[in-house]
Structure formats: C-alpha cells, structure tokens
Amino acid sequence: MSSPVNARVTLAVTSRVLTQLRRDRRTLAMLLVLPCLLISLLWWMYDDANPLIFDRIGPALLAIFPVIVMFLVTSVTTLRERSSGTLERLLAMPMGKLDFLLGYAIAFGVVAAVQSVLAVTVSVGLLGLDVAGPLWLLTIVAVVDAVLGSALGLFVSAFARTEFQAVQFMPALVIPQLLLCGLLVPRAMLPPILERVSDVLPLSYAVDAMQHLTTSSSTADVWQDVAVVAGFALAGLALGAATLRRRTA
C-alpha cells in the first residue's frame, strides 16, 4: 500500500506551480510588490499625523497581508485548475489529493518567504518599524500566515463554481477575522462576546505573534501563536483534501 503522501509527486506539483507563477508576472508582482507598497502607503499616511500608530498596526499588517493575498491567489488558481480540467488530468495520474494540496502549500510558502523578506526589509529597514524579537522569526511567522491563507483558499475553492464566487468567500471568511484580530481595536477591549469569537479565529493568533515580536524579546508566546496558526493551516489542508473535486459541477 502506497503512503498517503508521495514526496516526489508533491515536489513535482510544487515545481509546476512555481513555474506557472514565474511566468505570470502580474500575479508575481501582486504577491511580492503589492504588500510592500501597501505598507509604505500606510506609513506615509501616519508619518506626519502620528508615527506611533504605524508602530502599532505595522506588525498586524505583516501578518494580515500574507493571509489575504495568498487566500485570493490560491482560491482563484485552484478553481481555474479544476474548471479547465487540469486538476482532473492531474488526479488521473498516480497522485493523491493531499500531494496536490501540499504541493500548492509548499509553493506558496516559498513565495511567502520571499514576500515576507521584502516586506520585513521595507518595514524595518526603510520605514523604521521597531522589532524587539529576532527578524528571522518575523519571517517564519509571515510564512506560516501565508500557508494559512493558502490552506483557506484551497478549502473554499471546493465550494465555488466561478472565480468570482471564489472571491466572494473573502467577505464571509476573511473580513470578519480582519475586524476582530486586533488591528482596529485591541482584542482585550472588544465586547466579551466578540473577544471570545476572536479567540477561535486563526488570524487573531497570527497578529498576536507579530505583535509579541515587536514588543518583547521573549519568543515563547510567539511560538505558541505560531503553533496555533499552523494547526489551523493543517486543518484547512485536511478539509481541502476531503472536499476537493476533480471538476466544477
């Protein structure tokens, strides 16, 4: 009996996705350049009014942007693979659903590593964001956040029939997390019911990890938050494997 995951097949899927992204310059620019531009825009907005605001929201943005960008790109890309029949041809080969999903997750994780290095370099090196913890751990957190976004995108793509429908899942799945993750109001200041809701949302822990890195040199709380986010990402991949269909109905 073959193992549930074939490393050779998974890496082949990863290579294929990375090759596609390298050829799609517009998507690549959105993945790598857009987060840096958005962070720079927000720094510019608050630079004269109140620079301390950027120090508060900057870490949250470094957690939020990988999740949002990867969610959008992964959900649309996976749906395109299925609607075009490419996924059906791939799964007809000796490849399992988990090989396909892990290959996508690894590929977007690699892109996320480059994205996070660029965003951290711009935020810390050019915009003066203060970080008390190690910069390498900041990058790891961003990569795990991006894998979470990819896992959520892979999961919701199974329930969409068109690329437009895939994008429509963002208001239902991502925006509530964006409102409750601590970006706009610290989670401890939320109404009790909303605070309890935020406690079960993965983006809350992604933002907490970034904020711990910028305010404390201790990494214990950061690793706890990273473990929670990684757990949500693995659950998303497992649900994605269970619900992935070969073609759009």
C-alpha positions in Angstrom: 0.0 0.0 0.0 1.4 3.4 -1.0 2.0 6.1 1.5 -0.6 8.9 1.8 1.9 11.5 0.6 4.4 10.9 -2.2 7.3 13.3 -1.7 8.4 13.1 -5.3 5.0 13.9 -6.6 4.4 16.7 -4.1 7.7 18.3 -5.1 6.8 17.9 -8.8 3.5 19.8 -8.1 5.5 22.5 -6.2 7.8 22.9 -9.1 4.9 23.2 -11.6 3.2 25.9 -9.5 6.4 27.9 -9.1 7.0 27.7 -12.8 3.5 29.0 -13.5 3.9 31.8 -11.1 7.2 32.8 -12.6 5.6 33.1 -16.0 2.6 35.1 -14.7 4.3 38.4 -14.0 1.2 40.3 -12.9 0.4 37.7 -10.2 4.0 37.6 -9.1 4.0 41.4 -8.8 0.9 41.3 -6.7 2.4 38.7 -4.4 5.8 40.3 -4.0 5.4 44.0 -4.6 1.8 44.9 -3.5 2.3 44.2 0.2 5.4 46.4 0.3 3.5 49.2 -1.5 0.5 49.0 0.9 2.7 49.0 4.0 4.6 52.0 2.6 1.3 53.8 1.9 0.1 53.3 5.5 3.4 54.5 6.9 3.1 57.6 4.7 -0.4 58.3 5.9 0.6 58.3 9.6 4.1 59.6 9.3 3.2 63.3 9.9 0.0 62.8 11.9 1.1 60.2 14.5 4.1 57.9 13.7 3.3 55.7 16.8 0.2 54.4 15.0 2.3 52.7 12.4 4.3 51.1 15.1 1.1 49.6 16.5 -0.5 48.5 13.2 2.6 47.7 11.2 3.1 44.2 12.8 -0.5 43.3 12.3 -0.2 44.2 8.6 2.8 42.0 8.2 0.5 39.1 9.5 -2.6 40.1 7.6 -1.3 40.7 4.1 0.2 37.2 3.5 -3.1 35.6 4.6 -5.3 37.9 2.3 -3.0 37.8 -0.7 -2.5 34.0 -0.6 -6.1 33.3 0.1 -7.1 35.2 -3.1 -4.4 33.8 -5.3 -4.8 30.2 -4.1 -8.6 30.1 -4.3 -8.7 31.5 -7.8 -5.8 29.4 -9.1 -7.2 26.2 -7.8 -10.6 26.9 -9.2 -9.1 27.6 -12.5 -7.2 24.3 -12.4 -10.5 22.5 -11.8 -12.7 24.3 -14.2 -10.2 23.9 -17.1 -9.9 20.2 -16.5 -6.3 20.4 -15.5 -7.0 19.0 -12.0 -8.9 16.1 -13.4 -6.0 15.2 -15.6 -3.5 15.5 -12.7 -5.5 13.4 -10.4 -5.9 10.7 -13.1 -2.1 10.3 -12.7 -0.5 8.5 -9.7 -1.1 11.5 -7.4 -3.4 11.9 -4.4 -5.3 14.9 -3.4 -3.0 15.6 -0.5 0.0 15.5 -2.8 -1.7 18.2 -4.9 -2.6 20.4 -1.9 0.7 20.1 -0.1 2.5 20.9 -3.4 0.5 24.1 -3.6 1.1 24.9 0.0 4.8 24.5 -0.3 5.0 26.5 -3.5 3.1 29.4 -2.0 5.2 29.0 1.2 8.3 29.6 -0.9 6.7 32.7 -2.4 5.7 33.8 1.0 9.2 33.5 2.2 10.4 35.9 -0.5 7.3 38.2 0.1 8.0 38.3 3.9 11.7 39.1 3.4 10.8 42.0 1.2 8.0 43.3 3.4 10.2 43.0 6.6 13.1 44.7 4.8 10.9 47.6 3.8 9.1 47.9 7.1 12.2 47.6 9.4 15.0 48.9 7.1 13.2 51.7 5.3 10.2 52.6 7.4 11.7 52.3 10.8 9.4 49.7 12.3 10.7 48.7 15.8 11.1 45.0 16.3 12.3 43.7 19.7 12.5 40.0 18.7 14.6 38.3 16.0 13.9 39.3 12.4 14.3 35.7 11.2 11.3 34.7 13.4 9.3 37.5 11.9 9.8 35.9 8.5 8.8 32.5 9.8 5.6 33.9 11.2 4.8 35.5 7.9 5.4 32.3 6.0 3.1 30.3 8.4 0.5 33.0 7.9 0.8 32.7 4.1 0.4 28.9 4.3 -2.7 29.5 6.4 -4.1 31.8 3.6 -3.3 29.1 1.0 -5.0 26.4 3.1 -8.1 28.5 3.5 -8.1 29.3 -0.2 -7.7 25.7 -1.2 -10.6 24.8 1.1 -13.1 27.4 -0.1 -12.3 26.8 -3.8 -14.2 23.5 -3.5 -17.4 25.4 -2.9 -17.1 27.9 -5.8 -18.1 27.4 -9.4 -16.5 30.5 -10.8 -13.5 32.7 -10.0 -15.9 35.5 -8.9 -17.6 33.2 -6.4 -14.2 32.3 -5.0 -13.5 35.9 -4.4 -16.9 36.3 -2.7 -15.8 34.0 0.1 -13.4 36.7 1.3 -16.1 38.9 2.9 -17.5 35.8 4.7 -14.3 34.2 5.8 -11.5 36.8 5.9 -13.0 40.2 6.7 -14.7 39.2 10.0 -11.2 37.9 11.1 -9.7 41.2 9.9 -12.2 43.2 12.1 -11.6 41.1 15.2 -7.9 40.3 15.0 -6.8 43.4 17.0 -5.9 45.6 14.1 -8.7 48.2 14.7 -9.3 47.6 18.4 -7.1 45.6 20.8 -8.8 42.3 21.4 -8.9 42.8 25.2 -11.0 45.9 24.6 -13.6 44.1 22.5 -17.1 43.3 23.9 -16.9 40.0 25.8 -18.8 38.0 23.1 -16.6 39.4 20.3 -13.5 38.7 22.3 -14.5 35.1 22.7 -15.2 34.8 19.0 -11.8 36.3 18.2 -10.2 33.7 20.4 -11.2 31.0 17.9 -10.1 32.8 14.8 -6.7 31.9 13.3 -5.8 35.5 12.2 -6.0 36.7 15.8 -3.1 34.4 16.7 -1.2 35.5 13.6 -1.5 39.1 14.6 -0.6 38.3 18.2 2.6 36.6 17.1 3.7 39.6 15.2 2.9 42.0 18.0 4.7 39.9 20.5 7.8 40.0 18.3 7.7 43.8 18.1 7.2 44.4 21.9 9.2 41.7 23.6 12.5 39.8 23.0 10.9 36.7 24.5 9.8 34.2 21.9 7.8 31.7 24.0 4.5 33.4 23.3 5.4 33.7 19.6 5.9 30.0 19.2 2.6 29.2 20.9 0.8 31.5 18.5 2.7 30.0 15.5 1.7 26.5 16.6 -2.0 27.6 16.7 -1.8 29.1 13.3 0.0 26.1 11.9 -2.7 23.9 13.4 -5.4 25.8 11.6 -3.4 25.6 8.4 -3.1 21.8 8.7 -6.8 21.5 9.4 -7.5 23.7 6.3 -5.4 21.4 4.2 -7.1 18.3 5.5 -10.6 19.8 4.9 -9.4 20.9 1.4 -8.3 17.3 0.6 -11.6 16.0 1.8 -13.7 18.4 -0.3 -11.5 18.8 -3.4 -13.4 17.8 -6.5 -11.9 17.0 -9.9 -14.1 19.3 -11.8 -16.5 22.2 -11.2 -20.1 20.9 -11.1 
